[in-house]
């Protein structure tokens, strides 16, 4: 019997939280919680996945196809993460 999207999301969330969060570091936890709120609202609540592999591919596509290159983030001046990194690297090169 195929599982619904929620168990896949819970497994993924637990694995990723272990990777990105330090124990007792509220800034790491806030960042992760914000990301997962966006992921759940913009992807997981909108789709049902038949397999875990399908869910993983959808999450990868969301992160690499939308979240990093296009989604604007208020914490970095309404820029996408990729554009923010480009500007930061260009500024670092100019300063060197």
N, C-alpha and C positions, 0 to 999 in steps of 0.2 A: 504494500500500500504506500503510495507516494505521500510524503509529508508536505504540509503547506509552507508558505513563505516564512511564517514566523519562526518555526524551529531553525530554519536555515539562517535567518537573520540573527537569532540569538546565538547560534554557534559562531557565526562570523564575528559578531560583536565581541564575544568573549575572547576569541583568538586575537583580534586586533587590539583590544584593550590591554591584553597581556604584553603585546609588543610595544605599544606607544605610551603607556601610562607608568609613571613611577609611583610607588607607594607613598601616599601622603603629599603628593605634588598637585595642588588644586588647579594649577594652570594647565598641566597635562590633561587632567580629567575634564576640565571645562572645554578644552579644544576637542577632545574625543566626543564628549556629549553633544556638542554643537554639530560636529560632523555627522554623528549617527541620527540626530534629529532631522537633519537635511536629507540624509540617505533614506530614512524611513518615509518621510513625507513626500519626497520627490520621486522615489523609485519603488520601494517595497510595498507601500500602500496602494500603488497603482497597478501592480502586476502580480500574477500568480505564476509560480515556477513549477514545472513538472519534475525536475531533477535538481540535485545539488549543483551539478556542473552547469546547468542553465542559470541558476541563481548566481554562481560565482562569476560567470561570464558577463551577466547583466551588471553586477557590481563593478567589475573591471571596466566595462564600457562606460558606466556612469562616471567613474572617477577620471579615467583618461580621456573620455570623449566630451564630458561636460563640466564636471566639478573643477578640475584643474585648469583647462584652457578657457572656459567661458564664464563660469559662475562668478559673479562679483562678491567680494567679501568686505563687510564694513570695517573689519579690524585692520585691513591693509589699504585703506583709502578708496574703496569701491573699485578695486582692480582684481583681475583674476590672479590666482597664484602664479601662473606662468608669466603673465605680464609684470607682476611685482618682482619676481626673480630676475627677469630681463633688465628691468630698470635698476635694481639693486646691483647686479653684476656690472652694468655699464657705468654706474656711479663709482664703483670700486676700481674699475679700470682707469677711469678719468683721474681718480685721486692718487693712483700709483705712479 
